[in-house]
Amino acid sequence: MDFHSPTTLDEAVEIKAAHPDAMPIAGGTDVMVELNFDVHRPAALLDLNRVAELAEWDGDDARVRIGAGVPYVRIINEIGPILPGLAIASRTVGSPQIRNRGTLGGNLGAASPAGDGHPVLMASNATVEIASACGRRDVAIADFFTGVKRNCLAEDELITAIRVPRIEGSQQFSKIGTRNAMVIAVCALGLVLDAARRRVGTGIGSAAPTPVRAPEAEEFLAAELDWDKRGPLPEPVARRFGELVAAAARPIDDVRGSADYRRHALSVMARRTLGWAWKELRCA
C-alpha cells in the first residue's frame, strides 16, 4: 500500500488526481477500523493531517466555515457557542479519544446514514465545499448524499470545508441508541428554529438510506409557531409536528431497531427537541 502525505491543499488534490484510488485519511476513526478488519484495502492512503488549511475554521455574521480536518473536540470547545446544535451532536460522537481525532469532513466522506453530524447540517442548510485539481465547487448538503455510504464526490475530489449558516434562534439535536454513550444512532434528529427568517429546519438520521429532511413538518411548524409573542407551545402543534417528522422517515428493520420503533422514536424526539428549542427561544 502506498502512502502520500501532502503539506498543502494544492498538493493534496494533485495527488488525488494522479491517484484517484487513494483513500483520504485524517482522524482515521472510520478508515482504520475498515483496514484493521480487512473490510477495505485501498491501493494507497492520502494522509491529510499535515494540510493546515483543512484544520482551520472562521466565521462572519452570515456563516461559519469549518475545515474538513477540524476535529469534534474543537467544534465543541471553539464553535459550540456559535453553532450549539452541531456541538450537541458532536458531544455524542464516540469516546473522548474519538472526538479528539474524528472530523466532520470524515463523517461526511463516510456518508453513513447514522452519521451524528448530518442531521444538524441538514437542518441548517449547510453547504459542502469540494476541491479537485480542476477547481472547486459547492454542494448543498441535501444533494451531497446519494445512497447508503455513498456521496457525490468524484474520484479525484476531496472535501475541504463545510459552511453552516448562522441563525438567530435555537438549535437542538437528539439521538437514541442501544445504550447511553459510544453507540451508533438507532435514529437521530436535528432541529433549527430560525426566528429571524421564521424558518424551521429538520434533519433525520439513521432512518432512511441517506439523511433526510421533513419538509411537510417544517412548513407546518413554521406556520403554527407564534414567532412574535412566543407564547406557550400548544400540545396539538407539537404532536402533529412529531407525526409529520415520523412520516418523512423511511426506516428499515435491523439489529439496532425496527422500522416501527424508529418512527415512534422520531415522533417523540421531534416533540422533545421542539419543546427544548422553543423554551430556549422564549427565554432569549
N, C-alpha and C positions, 0 to 999 in steps of 0.2 A: 504494500500500500504506500503510495506517495504521500508526502506531507508538504503543504505550502503554507508559509507564514508571512503574508504581506504586512507592510507597515503603514500603507496609505490606502484610501478607498479606491483611488485610480488603479493602483497596483492590484488590488483585490479583484476588481471587475475585469481587468485584463487577464488575470489568471483564470477566472471563471469562464471567460470567453474561450481561452485556449484549452481549458479542461472542464467542459460542461458537466462531466460526471463527478466532479469533485464535490464532496459533501461539506457544506459550511458548518463550522462548529465554533461556538463561543463558550457558553456555560457548560455545554456538554451533558446537561441533565436528561435529555432525550436521546441524543446521538450515542452516548457512551453505553446506555442501557441496551440499545439495539446491537451495538458492537459486542458487548460482553455476552449477550445471549445469542449471538450469531444470527440475529433476525435480519440484519442488513450488513453487507460487506462492500462498501464503496471502493472504487478504484483509487480514490485519493481523498484526503481531508484538506479543507481550506480553513486554516485557523485564523479567526478574525479578532483575536484578543489584543493584538498589537495595533489595530486600526483605531487610532484615537478618536476620529470623527464619529465612530459608531457608539462611543461611550459618553457622548455629550448630550445635554438637553438644554433647551432655552424656551422662553415664552414671551408673549406680549399680551396686550389686552384682549386679543381675539382667540389665541390658541396657544397650546403647549406642544412643542416638538420634542419627542423622546427618541433618542438614538436607539437603533435596534439592539445595541450591546449594553444598554443601561440595565443593571440587574434589579430584581424586585425590591431588594432592601433599600435601594436608593429611591425607587418610586415611592416607597412607604415613607422614608425619612425626609426626602427632599421635595417631592412633588405632591405628597399627600395633602397638604393644606390647600393646594390649588385644584387637584383632581381627587377628591375624597372617595368617590366611588371606585376608581381604579386602585386606590390604596387599600380599601377594604378587601377587594378581590385579591390583591397581591398578598395580603396577610394570610390568606387561606391556601397559598401555594406551598405544598410540601412542608419541609422542616426548615429551621433557620439556615442550615447548610445549603439547602436547595435554593432558598431565597437569596442567599449571598452569591450564588453562581448563575441561577436561571435568569433568562432575559425575556422581555416581552417580544422581541424580534424572533427569538427561537420558538416561543409559544405560537406565534403566527405561522412560522415556517413549518412547524409540525402539523398545523391545521387540524388538530383533533377537535371533534365536536364538543368535547368536555374541557377544552382549554379555559382556564379560570379567568384570563384577561379578556376573552372575546365578548361576553355579554355586555360589559360596560362599554367597550369600544363600539359595539353595535348600537347601544342606546345613545351614545354620544355623537353618532355620525362621524366617526374618526376616518382619517384618510391614511393609506399606507403609501410611503414613498419607496420606489423601486428604482434600482440603477443597474445599468449594464455598460459595456464598453461602447455601445452605440448611443447612449443617452440616458435620460431619466424620465420617469412617468409617475403619475399619481393615480391610485386606485381607491375608490370608495370602499370602505370596509365591507359593505353588503355585497360587493362584487368580487371581493378577494377570494372567498371560499367557494370552491367548485364541487366539492364532494367530500366523502369521508377521508380525512387526512390528505386532501388534495387542495391545491390553491392555483391561482392564475399565473404564477411565476413561470417565465420561460426558462429553458435550461441554462441560459447564460446570465440570468438576473439574480440580484441579491436584494433583500430588504434592507433599506438604510435607516428608516425612521418611521415613526407613527405620529401623525398630527392629530391632536384631540382638541376640539373647540372648548373654550372656557364658557361657563354658563353662570348666570345669576339665578340661583335656585338651589336645588338639593339633589344629591345623588346617593343611590343605595345599591347594595349587592347582597344577594342571599344565595346560599349553596347548601344542598343536602347531600350527605354521603353516608356510607355504611358505618362510619364512626366519626368522631368529632374533629379529628385532625389527620394530616398526612394521608389524604384519601382523594381518589378521583370522584368527581361530582356525579351523583345519580341524576341530578338536574340542577340548574343554576339560573339565576335571573338578575339582570342589571336593570336599573330604573333611573331615569333622569327626568326631573321636573324643571323645565327651563321657564322661569317666571317672566323673564324679560320678553321672550318670544311666545309665551303661552303655549309651549310645545311640550309634549310628553314623548320620551324615548324609551324603548324597551329592547332588551336583548335576552334571548333564551339560549341556554347552553345545555348540551347533553340530552337533548330531547328531539333531535332531528338529524339528518345526515350532515348538516352544517349548522353553525349558529344562525338563528333566525330572529326576525322582528315580529311583533304582534301589532300590525298596523291598525286593525279594527279597534283593538283595545286602546291604542294611543289616541285615535281620533275621538273615541267615546269619552275618554277621561279628560282630554283637553277641553272638550265642550262642556263637561259637567262640573269641573273644578271652579270654585269661586276665587279666581285669581286676584281680585281686587280686595275683598273683605277678608278672605281667608278664614272663613268660619269653620266650625267642626265638619269633619268629613262624614257625609251621610253613609250609613251602613249599606244601603242598597247599591250605591255607587261603587263602593269597594268590592262588594260581592260580584257585581256584574263585570267589573274590571278583571277580577280573578277568573271568571268564566271565560272571558274573551282571550285572556292570555293563554289559558289551558287549551282553548280551541285552536290556537295558532301553532301549537306544537305538533310534531309528527314522530312521536317516540316509538321505540320498539321494546320488546321483552328481551332482557339479557340477564346475566348473572348478578348484576347490581340492582335490578329492579324491573318491575313490569311496566308496560305502557300505561296501564290504568293508574298505577301508583304515581308515575311521573306526572300525568295530567293532574291528579289530585294535588300532588305536592306543589306544582306550579301555581295552581289556583290559590293555595294557602300562602305561598311565598309572595305572590302578587299582592294579596291583601295586606300582608305584614309589611312588605317593603314600602307600599304606598302609605301605610299608616306612619311608618318611621319618617319617610321623606316629607309628608305633609306636615307632620308635627314640627320638623326642623324648619320648614318654610314659614310656618305660622309664627315661630319664635324668633325668626331672623330680624 
